[in-house]
Amino acid sequence: MGRVDGKVAFITGAARGQGRAHAIRLAEEGADIIAIDVCEDQPDVPYPGATEVDLEQTVKAVEALDRRIVATKADVRDFDALKAAVDNGVDQLGRLDIVVANAGIQSNPHRGEEISEEGWTDMIDVNLSGVWRTCKAAIPHIRAGGRGGSIVMTSSTGGLKAFGNVGHYVAAKHGVVGLARTFAVELAPEWIRVNTVHPTAVPTDLLLNDAYFRLFRPDLENPGRDDMIPPAQALNALPIPWVEPIDIANAVLWLASDEARYVTGIALPVDAGLLAK
């Protein structure tokens, strides 16, 4: 038996990157998947959004593992669409046990006082309020099962320390920690556990784009991925520039599994020692 055999997991931002890794890893260990992604470009975001083709690739990867998946194009800023996607998934798959509130964006870097009103609002609405809406849509289904469950929220090392030029991102990710701790206290009597994961840099589109190449290497005219390696590695204690999506997915799997049955309200770094420096 897999570590989450027979369970159903709801994953936001599942079309690519960390979200796809979570869907595949949980499916490998026996879970069926409810997946959503906005599948659109976003304003003030310096990289293309995921596409419906990306989401279909996640579907194919899960189905190749002989697991069921219900995938929907939906935005975490739209509660009605989010709820409809979860409701439909539960109707088809029969239950809900695990939530991975993973959807998030990064924006063009700005000093705090230079962040636009729209940029601030979009960041908070996706990276913090979107996590709250995800829980709001999902918790009634977990509760209805009467079996308890696990909610894992993707925060960041920026949810536990400050980084310059991304104040709205840091504020949202700190907010996720407070939200998780509150839900952990509220839901503990029902055996619903709530935790956060805090990755260091992960080589997805959120990090590997021209805006962040230039932020990390302002000394170069046309920096690229390889040019980011030295400054990114300097942030971590272990001699690596970043961790891989599978490293975060393994942490999510552990928190979702019965191996972590008494773990709730924690902030789990997967950060190559960044927070220890």
N, C-alpha and C positions, 0 to 999 in steps of 0.2 A: 504494500500500500504506500501511496505517496504521503507526504507530510501534510497536505491539505486535501486529501482524497475526498471526493464527494461534495466538496464545498463550492460555493459560487462567489466570485470576486468581482466587484465593480471598480473599474479603473478609468480615471479621467486622463486626458492627454495621451491616449493609447496608440496613436497612429505611428509614432516613431520614437526614437531615443529611449529615455528611461521608461516611459510608459509602455512601449512595446516590449522592452526587456522584462518588465514586471509581468505582463500578460503571458509571455512565453514561459518564464520561470515558474509562475504559479500553475500554469497548465501542465508543465512537466511533472509537477508534484500532485496532479490529480484534480485541479480546480477547473470548473467551467467559468467563462468570462463574460461579463457585461462591459463593453468598451465604448467610450465616447471620445470624440475629438472635434474641435471647432472646424478644422480642415479649411482654414482661410488665412490669408495674410492679415496682419494686424498693424495699425498705425504706430509709428515711432518705434517699431521693432526692426532691428537691423539685419534681419534674415527672413527668408521666405517661410510662410507658415506651412504646416503639414497639409497634405492633400487627401482627397478621398481615395486616391490610388494608394497612398501610404497606409491609410486605415485598412484597405482591402488586403494589403500585404500582411498586416497584423492578423487579420482573419485567417488568411491562408496558413500562417505559421502556427496558429493555435489549432486549426483543424488538422494540420499535418501530425499533430500530437494526439489525435483521436479525442479531442475535447470539443465541447460545444462552445460557441461564442455568438453573442448578439451584439452587433456593432451599429452605432448610430452617430450621425453627424449632429452634434449639439454643443452649445456654448455654455460654459459654467456661469456666465453672466445672466443667463436666461433660466430662471428657476423652473418655469413651466415646462420648457423643453427638456431640462435636466430630469425633472420628476417623471415626465412621460417616458424618457429613455430607460430609467431605472424600473419603473412600473412594468414596462413592456418586457424588459429582460427577466424580471422576476416571474412574470406570467409564463414566459417560455421555459425558464430553467428551474422554477419551482421554489427558490429560496434565495437568501442573501446572507452571507457570513462574513465577508471581508470587504473592506473599502480601502482603496488606495487613491487618496486625493493628491494626484500627481500633476495635474495641469498647471502650467505656469508660463510666464513670459519674462523676458529681459528686454530692456529698452536701450536706446542710444544713451551712452554715459553722459551725465551732466552733474555739475556741482549742485548741491541741494537747493540753493536759491535760484538756480536757472532751470529747474524742472518745470515743464509747462503744466498748467492746470489739467489739461487733457491727459498728459503723460502720467501725472500723479494718480488721477482718478482711474485710468485704465489699469495701472499696476495694482492698486489696492483692490479693484473690483475683480480682477482675475486671480491674483496670487493669495489674497486673504478672503475676501467675500466669496469667491468661487469655492474655496475649501469649505466655508460655512454652508453654502448652498448644497454642496455635495453631501455633507453630513445630514443636513435637513431633509434631503430627498431620500437618503438611504436608511437612516436610523429606524424609521417605522417598520421597514421590512426586516431588519435584523431583530428588532424587538418582537415582531410577530412570530418569528421562528422559535423563540423561547430557548435557544441554545447558546446564547451569548454570541460574541463575535469579536472581530479585531478591526480597528480603523487605524490606518497608517497615513500620516500626512507628510508630504515632502516639504521640508523646510530647506535649510542651507547652512553652511558654516556662517553665512551672513544672517542667520537667525539667532546666532549666539555671540557674534562680534561684529564690529563695524568695518565696512570697507568704503573707501572714498568713491565718489562719482556715481553711486547707485543708492542714494538715500531712500528713495521710494521702495526699491527692492528690499533693502535691509529692514525698513519699517514693516513691510508686509510679512517678511519671513520671521521677524521677531513676533509679530502678531499671531502667526500660526502656532507658535509655541504656547502662547497664552490661551489660545482657543483650545488646543489639544489638552492642556492641563485641566481646563474647566470641564470639557467633555469627559475626561477621565474620571473626575470626581463625581460628576452627575450620573454617569452610566455604569460605574463600578458595581452598584447593587444588582444590576442585570447581567453581570459578567461580560459586558462589552468593554474591551480594553482599547485605549487610545494612546498612540505614541507618535513621535516625530522622528524622521531621519534627516541627517544633516550632511550632505555630500560636500566634499571639496570640489574642485573643478572636475567636470565630466566632459569628454570630447563629443558633445552634441552641437547642434546648430546654435543653441543658446549661447555657447561660448565661442565656437569656431566661426567667426564672421569678421568682416573687415573692420567694423567699429571696435571690436575688442582686440583684434590684432594691433590696431593703432593705439588703443588705450594701454596695452601692455608694452608696446614698443614704439613710443613716440619719437625715438631717435632714428627710426628707419622710414624711408619714403614709401615703400610698398611692402610692409611686413606680411608674413604668412604664418601658417600653422607652425612650422618648425621654429620660427623666430619667437614664438610664444613659450617654447619649452623652457629656456633658462629662467625667465621671471616667474613662470607658473611653478616650476620646481622649487624655486626659492621660498615660496609660501609654505610648502609642506615640510615636515620633519623627515619623512621617508624620501629617498632620492628618486622621486617620480613627479612628473608634472601634473598628472591627473589620474583618477580612477576610472574604471570602465562602467558602463551601465549595468553589467552583470553583477558588479560588486554591490551596487545599491539594491539590485533585485534580490540578491542573497540575503541582505539585511531585512528587506521587506518580507521575504518568505519566512524568515525566522520569527519576526514579530507577529506575522499572521498565523503561525503554526502553534500547536499545543506545547511546543518546546518553550514558548514564552508565555505560558498560560497565567503566570502570576506577575507579568510585567505590564505595568500601565503607568502612564503619566511621565514617561522618560523621554529624553532627547538623546538619540543615538547617533553620534558622529561616525561617518565613514569618510574620514578626512585626511588619511595619510599623515596624521599627527599635526595638522595645521593648527588646531586649537591648543595644542600643547606648547607651541613655540611662543 
